[in-house]
Amino acid sequence: MMPKGIQILLVFLLLGMANILSAHPLGNFSVNQFSRIEVSQSEIKIHQILDFAEIPTFQVFGVIDIDKDGNLSESELEKYQSDLSGGYLSKLSLKIDDDALRLEILDKKITSVAGEGNLPTLRLEWNLVSKFSEPHSSGKILFQNNAYPERIGWREIVAATSAGVNAYDSSVYVSSLSDELRAYPKDLLSSPLSERSAEFSFTTGAIPANAKLLTGRDGNPVKTAQTDRLAALISVPEITPAIALFGLLLAFGLGAIHAMSPGHGKTVVGAYLVGSKGTVKHAVFLGLTVTVTHTLGVFALGLITLFASNYILPERLMPFLGFVSGLLVFFIGISLFKDRLFTLFGWNKAVITQHEHHHHDDHDGEIEHSHDGLTHTHGGVEHSHAPPEKLSWSSLLALGISGGLLPCPSALVLMLSAISLGRIGYGLVLTIAFSFGLAATLTAIGLAFLYIGKAFGGTALSNSKLVKALPVFSAFVVASVGAVICYNALG
């Protein structure tokens, strides 16, 4: 076994000869730290990061490498972080209004990455929390990091607030200069950031008149995160009949508003029904299908989030659902485009067959045109250039499923909150009301397009080439929207 002194000497030689390799930006001796403090009415969360460059990692390598095989296994790294956690986290001090708070570990992670000279570096992360005994509508936060005062390195602290909370008069900023110790500004490498403490106040109401709102490092004030109004319905202190009724009405209204946001089928529904011989029952069927699909989608994704998140991440599943939704819309649009184009030019397969048969029987058959300009006869065989009289129920079903297949994230948060608060029944009812609001808006849009189409059909404009081509163009729009949805999902 090579003596320790010789090992250290070789390390220094390797570091001196490895300029062409990727070195730690702040130097091989640095111990770097990052703290992100997030305040809400009920708790304070801290994301703490400790980064060891090559030399500090080499110094603790022998402690981590228990079996002395020269490699740092996952179990050895995890044990080292567990052993280090107590002493390191005790150097972090957190107070609210001069009252000391106790930090608990929610989870932790440690990774080792090869650095200069193929020497390992370490990145240790902790998610910490301190829960208040009772909700705070305001307070003053003081955070201090006294760990590794003797080591050179980057020390950065940022402040953040949850929805509905404003921070002001802060000694730190909301934005990170180093992307949480991943990328350091080149112009600051010679004089690294050294933020060892943070002090700021917070409130759920308006900040005092002379106070300065929390800003980014560019000096621009940070806007308060908006509360998710749908998810907030489930967290009221007590559900009285009046609050329940108000919650249902508000959930329905939020669903209706959400239907007007991009990506929820307004264009598809309208374009599908333009030029079709649709009725009120078709539009209602479409709306009910969206309601059922959206509600089931929220429940399914909620169950996956609760019980299968180790195997299927919801944020990974959402793009897949978006792609399937877009694929359904694209298929419907292409089918519509083909059928309506063939109908416009009289290329219906059955009609063509009959037309050819009679054409051979009577070459001199007269061609008679109807008064509407869309129906005429060839050799006694009548066919029409108008859109088909009947809508396909299967296409309506597929369109409704595509419209409700992608669950709204707010509805998912609502359902998960209901489960965590033991209000599953109320959450279920609110989710259904939200879905009905979504579907009612889409149904109303469909009905509006139907009545507008009928109004045009009874005017002189109905014989214009533009009106005749409108159903074909609308089908093309459906297919295009589906293609865009697929593209965005893949992106």
Backbone torsions as a table, in degrees:
resi	resn	phi	psi	omega
1	MET	NA	130.5	-177.9
2	MET	-69.7	133.9	178.7
3	PRO	-57.2	150.7	-176.1
4	LYS	-60.1	-40.3	-178.3
5	GLY	-62.4	-41.0	179.2
6	ILE	-64.9	-39.3	178.9
7	GLN	-59.0	-46.5	-178.7
8	ILE	-63.2	-40.9	179.2
9	LEU	-60.9	-43.7	178.7
10	LEU	-63.5	-36.8	178.3
11	VAL	-61.2	-45.0	-179.8
12	PHE	-63.9	-38.7	178.2
13	LEU	-64.6	-42.7	179.1
14	LEU	-62.0	-42.9	-179.1
15	LEU	-65.7	-34.6	179.9
16	GLY	-73.4	-25.7	-176.8
17	MET	-97.2	0.4	-169.8
18	ALA	-108.7	38.1	-177.2
19	ASN	-63.6	-27.5	-177.0
20	ILE	-79.5	-8.2	179.6
21	LEU	-93.0	169.9	-178.0
22	SER	-80.8	110.5	179.2
23	ALA	-90.7	164.4	172.6
24	HIS	-66.0	131.0	-173.8
25	PRO	-54.8	-34.1	-176.5
26	LEU	-96.2	9.3	179.5
27	GLY	102.0	156.2	-173.4
28	ASN	-74.1	-9.3	-177.6
29	PHE	-98.8	-4.8	-167.2
30	SER	-76.8	145.2	168.9
31	VAL	-118.9	112.9	-170.2
32	ASN	-111.3	145.1	-175.7
33	GLN	-136.6	145.7	178.8
34	PHE	-138.1	137.8	178.0
35	SER	-132.8	129.4	174.0
36	ARG	-117.7	117.4	-176.0
37	ILE	-106.2	120.3	180.0
38	GLU	-120.0	126.0	-174.8
39	VAL	-110.7	135.8	170.0
40	SER	-129.3	-177.9	-179.2
41	GLN	-68.8	-23.7	-172.6
42	SER	-112.5	-12.7	-175.5
43	GLU	-164.4	167.1	171.6
44	ILE	-122.5	129.6	176.8
45	LYS	-111.5	142.7	177.7
46	ILE	-129.6	127.5	171.6
47	HIS	-101.5	110.7	-173.7
48	GLN	-110.0	131.6	-179.5
49	ILE	-126.3	136.2	176.6
50	LEU	-125.4	123.2	-174.9
51	ASP	-120.7	120.0	177.3
52	PHE	-101.2	125.3	171.8
53	ALA	-75.4	-170.9	-171.5
54	GLU	-60.4	-47.8	-175.2
55	ILE	-67.0	-49.8	176.7
56	PRO	-59.4	-34.9	177.7
57	THR	-67.1	-41.5	178.8
58	PHE	-61.5	-35.6	-178.3
59	GLN	-65.3	-30.2	-179.4
60	VAL	-104.3	3.5	-176.5
61	PHE	-57.9	-44.7	-178.0
62	GLY	-64.7	-29.9	177.6
63	VAL	-71.4	-39.7	-177.8
64	ILE	-73.5	-42.9	-174.7
65	ASP	-77.7	80.2	-174.7
66	ILE	-64.8	-42.1	-176.8
67	ASP	-85.3	-0.1	175.1
68	LYS	56.7	37.7	178.6
69	ASP	-96.6	3.4	178.3
70	GLY	83.0	3.2	179.3
71	ASN	-124.6	149.5	178.1
72	LEU	-102.1	103.9	-179.3
73	SER	-78.6	166.0	179.9
74	GLU	-62.3	-41.2	-179.4
75	SER	-67.5	-36.3	178.2
76	GLU	-66.8	-39.9	178.7
77	LEU	-65.4	-43.7	-179.8
78	GLU	-64.1	-39.1	178.1
79	LYS	-65.3	-40.8	179.5
80	TYR	-62.0	-43.6	179.6
81	GLN	-64.6	-40.5	178.1
82	SER	-62.0	-42.1	179.4
83	ASP	-67.6	-34.5	-177.1
84	LEU	-78.6	-28.4	-169.8
85	SER	-54.2	-49.1	-175.7
86	GLY	-57.2	-51.5	-177.9
87	GLY	-67.9	-42.2	-177.0
88	TYR	-67.5	-48.2	-176.4
89	LEU	-69.4	-21.4	176.9
90	SER	-68.4	-16.6	178.3
91	LYS	-84.2	-4.4	177.7
92	LEU	-97.4	126.4	-178.2
93	SER	-115.2	130.7	-179.9
94	LEU	-131.8	129.9	179.3
95	LYS	-134.0	151.3	169.3
96	ILE	-128.3	119.9	-177.1
97	ASP	52.8	42.3	178.2
98	ASP	71.6	4.5	175.3
99	ASP	-95.8	124.1	-178.8
100	ALA	-68.4	140.0	179.4
101	LEU	-114.1	147.7	179.5
102	ARG	-98.5	129.5	-179.5
103	LEU	-95.8	133.6	176.8
104	GLU	-113.7	148.3	-179.6
105	ILE	-86.4	120.7	173.4
106	LEU	-81.9	-47.9	175.9
107	ASP	-161.9	167.3	-178.6
108	LYS	-149.4	160.1	-178.3
109	LYS	-150.9	145.1	176.5
110	ILE	-136.0	135.5	178.1
111	THR	-133.6	150.3	177.4
112	SER	-121.6	126.5	-178.8
113	VAL	-124.2	139.6	179.2
114	ALA	-67.1	132.1	178.6
115	GLY	-111.8	-147.2	-178.6
116	GLU	-65.5	142.6	-178.5
117	GLY	63.6	20.7	-178.3
118	ASN	62.5	19.8	175.3
119	LEU	-82.2	146.7	-178.7
120	PRO	-76.9	152.4	167.7
121	THR	-121.5	161.9	-177.3
122	LEU	-123.1	141.5	172.8
123	ARG	-130.7	114.3	-179.5
124	LEU	-110.6	135.0	-178.3
125	GLU	-130.4	142.4	175.7
126	TRP	-132.8	139.2	167.4
127	ASN	-106.2	115.1	-174.5
128	LEU	-113.4	156.0	178.5
129	VAL	-146.8	146.0	171.6
130	SER	-132.5	114.6	-176.9
131	LYS	-91.9	139.2	177.4
132	PHE	-78.7	147.7	176.8
133	SER	-68.5	-26.9	175.3
134	GLU	-149.2	152.5	-176.7
135	PRO	-57.6	142.7	177.9
136	HIS	-112.1	126.6	175.4
137	SER	-89.3	-12.9	177.9
138	SER	-162.0	166.6	178.7
139	GLY	168.4	172.8	178.2
140	LYS	-121.8	127.3	-175.6
141	ILE	-104.4	135.9	173.7
142	LEU	-129.9	122.5	-179.7
143	PHE	-123.8	137.8	-179.0
144	GLN	-135.4	134.5	176.2
145	ASN	-116.4	109.1	-178.0
146	ASN	-107.4	16.6	-177.1
147	ALA	-83.2	141.9	176.6
148	TYR	49.6	53.3	-179.7
149	PRO	-67.2	-22.2	-176.0
150	GLU	-85.6	-9.8	-175.6
151	ARG	-97.4	141.9	175.0
152	ILE	-77.4	154.4	179.2
153	GLY	155.0	176.6	-178.9
154	TRP	-87.1	128.6	176.6
155	ARG	-126.0	119.6	-174.9
156	GLU	-134.2	138.1	177.5
157	ILE	-131.4	133.2	175.1
158	VAL	-126.5	153.7	179.9
159	ALA	-114.5	149.3	178.3
160	ALA	-150.8	160.7	178.1
161	THR	-131.5	155.7	176.8
162	SER	-86.6	179.9	-177.3
163	ALA	-58.6	134.5	175.9
164	GLY	84.6	4.1	-177.9
165	VAL	-120.0	133.1	176.2
166	ASN	-106.8	137.8	174.3
167	ALA	-111.0	145.4	-177.5
168	TYR	-152.8	167.1	-179.4
169	ASP	48.5	54.2	-175.0
170	SER	-100.0	142.0	175.9
171	SER	-85.3	-9.2	178.1
172	VAL	-124.5	179.4	-174.4
173	TYR	-117.1	175.0	-178.3
174	VAL	-90.8	-21.4	-174.6
175	SER	-103.4	149.9	-179.8
176	SER	-97.7	135.7	176.5
177	LEU	-80.3	-24.6	-171.3
178	SER	-110.5	8.6	-175.3
179	ASP	51.8	50.4	-180.0
180	GLU	56.1	51.1	176.0
181	LEU	66.1	31.1	177.4
182	ARG	-106.3	-31.9	-177.8
183	ALA	-146.2	117.9	-175.1
184	TYR	-99.7	139.9	176.1
185	PRO	-62.5	127.4	-175.8
186	LYS	-62.2	-33.5	-176.9
187	ASP	-75.3	-5.8	179.9
188	LEU	-113.9	5.7	-177.1
189	LEU	-66.1	-32.2	-179.7
190	SER	-76.9	-22.2	177.0
191	SER	-136.2	78.1	-173.8
192	PRO	-62.5	152.9	178.6
193	LEU	-58.4	140.5	-179.1
194	SER	-136.6	74.6	178.2
195	GLU	-100.3	108.7	-175.6
196	ARG	-103.3	-12.6	-179.4
197	SER	-146.9	159.5	177.7
198	ALA	-140.6	141.5	178.9
199	GLU	-142.1	126.8	177.2
200	PHE	-159.6	161.7	178.2
201	SER	-111.1	158.2	178.6
202	PHE	-141.1	157.8	177.4
203	THR	-156.4	152.5	176.0
204	THR	-89.6	-8.6	177.9
205	GLY	-106.1	-154.5	178.9
206	ALA	-75.9	144.4	178.9
207	ILE	-74.3	155.3	178.8
208	PRO	-56.0	158.5	-172.9
209	ALA	-58.4	-42.0	-175.0
210	ASN	-98.1	8.7	-177.3
211	ALA	-80.9	158.7	178.8
212	LYS	-110.6	122.2	-178.3
213	LEU	-65.0	147.6	176.6
214	LEU	-54.3	133.8	-177.2
215	THR	-124.0	167.4	168.4
216	GLY	-80.9	175.2	-179.6
217	ARG	-69.7	-13.2	175.2
218	ASP	-84.9	-1.9	177.6
219	GLY	90.6	-5.1	-179.6
220	ASN	-80.6	132.6	179.3
221	PRO	-61.6	149.6	-179.9
222	VAL	-96.5	127.5	177.8
223	LYS	-74.3	140.9	178.3
224	THR	-65.7	134.7	176.9
225	ALA	-61.9	138.6	-178.8
226	GLN	-80.8	138.0	178.3
227	THR	-68.8	136.6	174.6
228	ASP	-72.3	103.0	-172.6
229	ARG	-62.8	-34.2	179.9
230	LEU	-67.9	-47.3	-179.8
231	ALA	-65.9	-29.5	-179.7
232	ALA	-67.3	-21.0	-178.9
233	LEU	-62.8	-31.3	-173.3
234	ILE	-84.2	-16.7	-172.0
235	SER	-100.8	16.0	177.2
236	VAL	-65.7	148.1	-175.9
237	PRO	-58.3	-40.8	-177.2
238	GLU	-142.6	135.8	-179.4
239	ILE	-97.5	98.8	174.9
240	THR	-92.3	164.8	177.7
241	PRO	-54.7	-40.2	-179.8
242	ALA	-65.4	-42.6	179.3
243	ILE	-66.9	-38.8	178.8
244	ALA	-61.6	-44.6	179.6
245	LEU	-64.8	-44.2	178.1
246	PHE	-61.4	-41.3	179.2
247	GLY	-61.2	-41.7	178.6
248	LEU	-63.2	-45.0	-180.0
249	LEU	-64.8	-41.8	-179.6
250	LEU	-67.3	-41.4	178.4
251	ALA	-62.0	-41.9	177.9
252	PHE	-61.7	-45.5	179.8
253	GLY	-63.8	-40.4	178.4
254	LEU	-65.7	-35.9	175.9
255	GLY	-64.1	-40.9	178.7
256	ALA	-64.0	-42.9	178.5
257	ILE	-65.3	-40.0	-179.0
258	HIS	-63.6	-31.9	179.1
259	ALA	-64.1	-24.8	-179.3
260	MET	-83.9	-9.1	178.5
261	SER	-76.2	161.1	-178.3
262	PRO	-59.7	144.4	170.9
263	GLY	88.5	15.8	-179.3
264	HIS	-119.7	27.7	164.6
265	GLY	90.0	5.4	179.8
266	LYS	-59.8	-50.5	-178.8
267	THR	-62.4	-42.2	-177.7
268	VAL	-64.5	-47.7	-179.0
269	VAL	-61.1	-47.5	-179.4
270	GLY	-63.2	-47.2	-177.8
271	ALA	-66.0	-33.2	179.6
272	TYR	-65.6	-42.2	-173.8
273	LEU	-84.4	-13.2	177.5
274	VAL	-64.7	124.5	178.2
275	GLY	81.5	-6.0	179.0
276	SER	-87.1	155.3	176.5
277	LYS	-87.1	54.5	-177.8
278	GLY	-80.4	161.3	179.3
279	THR	-128.7	178.2	178.5
280	VAL	-60.4	-39.2	-177.8
281	LYS	-66.3	-30.1	176.5
282	HIS	-66.9	-44.2	-180.0
283	ALA	-65.0	-40.9	179.1
284	VAL	-65.8	-42.0	177.9
285	PHE	-59.3	-42.0	178.8
286	LEU	-61.5	-44.3	180.0
287	GLY	-64.5	-42.3	179.2
288	LEU	-64.7	-37.2	178.7
289	THR	-64.0	-41.8	176.9
290	VAL	-61.2	-43.2	-179.2
291	THR	-59.7	-51.7	-177.3
292	VAL	-63.4	-45.4	-177.8
293	THR	-64.2	-45.0	-179.0
294	HIS	-63.6	-43.0	-179.2
295	THR	-64.3	-46.9	178.8
296	LEU	-63.6	-36.4	178.9
297	GLY	-63.5	-41.0	177.8
298	VAL	-62.4	-45.6	-179.7
299	PHE	-63.1	-43.9	-177.8
300	ALA	-63.6	-46.0	-178.9
301	LEU	-68.1	-33.2	175.8
302	GLY	-63.7	-42.5	178.2
303	LEU	-64.9	-39.3	177.8
304	ILE	-63.0	-43.3	179.6
305	THR	-61.8	-37.2	-176.9
306	LEU	-77.9	-43.4	-167.8
307	PHE	-114.4	-15.1	-175.1
308	ALA	-130.8	21.8	-176.5
309	SER	-67.2	-19.8	176.5
310	ASN	-71.8	-20.0	-176.6
311	TYR	-111.9	-35.5	-179.0
312	ILE	-131.0	115.1	178.1
313	LEU	-83.9	128.4	-179.4
314	PRO	-55.9	-38.6	-178.7
315	GLU	-68.2	-21.0	174.4
316	ARG	-82.9	-28.2	-177.6
317	LEU	-78.1	-32.1	-176.6
318	MET	-58.5	-47.3	177.5
319	PRO	-60.9	-34.7	178.0
320	PHE	-63.4	-45.2	177.8
321	LEU	-63.1	-39.0	177.0
322	GLY	-62.3	-39.0	179.2
323	PHE	-66.4	-44.0	178.7
324	VAL	-62.4	-41.8	177.9
325	SER	-60.0	-47.3	179.0
326	GLY	-63.4	-36.7	179.7
327	LEU	-64.7	-40.8	176.7
328	LEU	-61.6	-46.1	-179.7
329	VAL	-63.0	-42.3	-179.8
330	PHE	-62.8	-44.0	-179.5
331	PHE	-62.9	-44.0	178.5
332	ILE	-61.8	-44.8	-178.5
333	GLY	-62.3	-44.3	179.6
334	ILE	-63.6	-42.9	179.0
335	SER	-62.4	-44.5	178.2
336	LEU	-61.7	-44.7	-178.2
337	PHE	-59.1	-44.6	179.6
338	LYS	-63.8	-48.9	-177.5
339	ASP	-62.8	-44.8	-177.1
340	ARG	-71.4	-34.5	177.0
341	LEU	-65.5	-44.7	178.7
342	PHE	-62.6	-40.0	-179.5
343	THR	-66.5	-40.7	-179.0
344	LEU	-60.2	-38.8	-178.3
345	PHE	-97.6	7.7	177.9
346	GLY	71.2	34.1	-177.2
347	TRP	-99.9	17.1	178.7
348	ASN	-56.8	131.5	-171.5
349	LYS	-59.6	-46.0	-178.3
350	ALA	-65.9	-40.3	-178.7
351	VAL	-66.8	-40.9	-180.0
352	ILE	-61.2	-42.2	-179.7
353	THR	-60.5	-47.4	179.5
354	GLN	-65.6	-38.7	-178.9
355	HIS	-62.5	-43.7	179.7
356	GLU	-64.4	-38.5	-179.2
357	HIS	-62.7	-48.5	-179.4
358	HIS	-72.1	-27.0	179.1
359	HIS	-64.7	-38.4	178.6
360	HIS	-72.9	-29.7	-179.6
361	ASP	-75.0	-33.6	-174.8
362	ASP	-146.6	94.1	-178.2
363	HIS	-70.1	-20.2	-175.7
364	ASP	-102.8	17.3	-178.6
365	GLY	-64.1	138.8	-179.1
366	GLU	-75.2	149.7	175.7
367	ILE	-101.8	121.3	-179.2
368	GLU	-112.2	133.9	179.0
369	HIS	-109.0	141.7	178.2
370	SER	-81.3	170.2	-177.8
371	HIS	-69.8	-20.6	-177.6
372	ASP	-83.8	-6.8	177.2
373	GLY	78.2	-3.3	-177.4
374	LEU	-111.0	-17.7	-178.0
375	THR	-118.5	134.7	176.9
376	HIS	-154.0	172.8	-178.4
377	THR	-120.4	144.2	172.8
378	HIS	-121.5	111.7	178.3
379	GLY	61.3	32.5	178.2
380	GLY	89.4	-4.4	179.1
381	VAL	-100.5	119.6	-177.6
382	GLU	-91.2	133.4	169.3
383	HIS	-142.9	167.6	-170.6
384	SER	-126.5	148.1	172.2
385	HIS	-97.1	8.1	178.2
386	ALA	-81.6	159.6	177.4
387	PRO	-62.0	159.7	-179.6
388	PRO	-57.6	147.3	-178.2
389	GLU	-71.6	-31.5	-174.5
390	LYS	-113.3	139.3	173.8
391	LEU	-84.6	151.2	177.8
392	SER	-84.6	120.4	178.9
393	TRP	-63.8	-34.1	179.5
394	SER	-65.9	-38.0	177.2
395	SER	-67.6	-39.3	176.6
396	LEU	-61.7	-42.2	179.1
397	LEU	-62.9	-46.3	-179.5
398	ALA	-63.5	-38.9	179.5
399	LEU	-66.2	-42.1	178.0
400	GLY	-63.3	-40.5	178.2
401	ILE	-63.9	-42.9	179.8
402	SER	-63.7	-34.5	180.0
403	GLY	-70.1	-28.4	-177.9
404	GLY	-109.9	2.0	-173.5
405	LEU	-67.2	-35.8	-176.9
406	LEU	-91.5	106.3	-176.8
407	PRO	-65.3	145.9	175.7
408	CYS	-73.2	128.9	179.4
409	PRO	-55.6	-36.4	179.2
410	SER	-63.2	-40.0	178.2
411	ALA	-65.8	-35.8	178.1
412	LEU	-66.4	-43.6	177.5
413	VAL	-61.2	-41.0	178.0
414	LEU	-58.2	-46.6	-177.6
415	MET	-66.2	-41.9	179.6
416	LEU	-67.0	-38.0	176.6
417	SER	-63.6	-40.8	179.3
418	ALA	-61.6	-40.6	179.5
419	ILE	-66.1	-44.5	-177.4
420	SER	-68.2	-27.9	-179.5
421	LEU	-94.5	0.9	-179.8
422	GLY	71.8	26.2	179.4
423	ARG	-117.5	51.9	-173.7
424	ILE	-63.2	-43.1	-179.1
425	GLY	-60.6	-47.0	180.0
426	TYR	-65.4	-39.7	177.2
427	GLY	-63.1	-38.8	178.2
428	LEU	-62.3	-45.6	-178.9
429	VAL	-64.1	-42.7	179.3
430	LEU	-65.1	-38.3	178.6
431	THR	-64.3	-42.1	178.6
432	ILE	-65.0	-41.9	178.3
433	ALA	-61.5	-41.0	177.3
434	PHE	-61.1	-45.1	-179.7
435	SER	-64.9	-38.0	177.2
436	PHE	-64.4	-38.7	176.7
437	GLY	-62.4	-42.0	177.0
438	LEU	-60.8	-48.0	-176.9
439	ALA	-69.4	-38.2	-179.0
440	ALA	-61.4	-39.2	179.0
441	THR	-66.0	-45.4	178.6
442	LEU	-63.3	-37.7	178.2
443	THR	-65.3	-43.2	179.2
444	ALA	-61.9	-40.0	177.8
445	ILE	-63.6	-43.1	178.3
446	GLY	-61.2	-44.0	179.2
447	LEU	-63.4	-40.1	179.3
448	ALA	-60.7	-43.3	178.6
449	PHE	-65.4	-37.7	178.7
450	LEU	-62.0	-48.5	-177.4
451	TYR	-68.7	-35.5	175.7
452	ILE	-64.2	-41.6	178.1
453	GLY	-61.8	-41.2	179.2
454	LYS	-67.8	-35.9	178.6
455	ALA	-63.5	-41.7	177.3
456	PHE	-68.0	-33.4	-178.2
457	GLY	-66.4	-21.7	-179.1
458	GLY	-96.8	9.4	-179.1
459	THR	-112.1	173.2	178.8
460	ALA	-65.3	-20.5	179.8
461	LEU	-66.2	-19.2	-175.4
462	SER	-62.9	-21.6	-179.9
463	ASN	-92.0	-1.9	-179.0
464	SER	-74.3	154.5	-179.6
465	LYS	-64.0	-33.1	-178.8
466	LEU	-63.5	-46.1	-179.6
467	VAL	-65.9	-38.9	179.1
468	LYS	-64.1	-35.7	-177.6
469	ALA	-85.3	-12.1	-175.4
470	LEU	-58.4	-44.3	177.8
471	PRO	-59.1	-36.9	179.1
472	VAL	-67.0	-44.3	179.7
473	PHE	-63.7	-41.0	-179.5
474	SER	-63.6	-37.3	176.5
475	ALA	-64.5	-38.2	176.6
476	PHE	-63.0	-37.9	177.3
477	VAL	-61.8	-43.6	178.2
478	VAL	-57.1	-48.6	-179.7
479	ALA	-62.5	-39.9	-179.1
480	SER	-66.0	-41.9	178.0
481	VAL	-61.3	-43.2	177.6
482	GLY	-60.4	-41.2	178.9
483	ALA	-64.7	-40.1	179.2
484	VAL	-65.0	-41.7	178.9
485	ILE	-60.9	-44.6	178.7
486	CYS	-61.6	-44.7	-179.1
487	TYR	-61.5	-45.4	179.4
488	ASN	-64.0	-38.6	179.5
489	ALA	-64.5	-41.5	178.8
490	LEU	-67.2	-35.3	178.6
491	GLY	-65.9	NA	NA
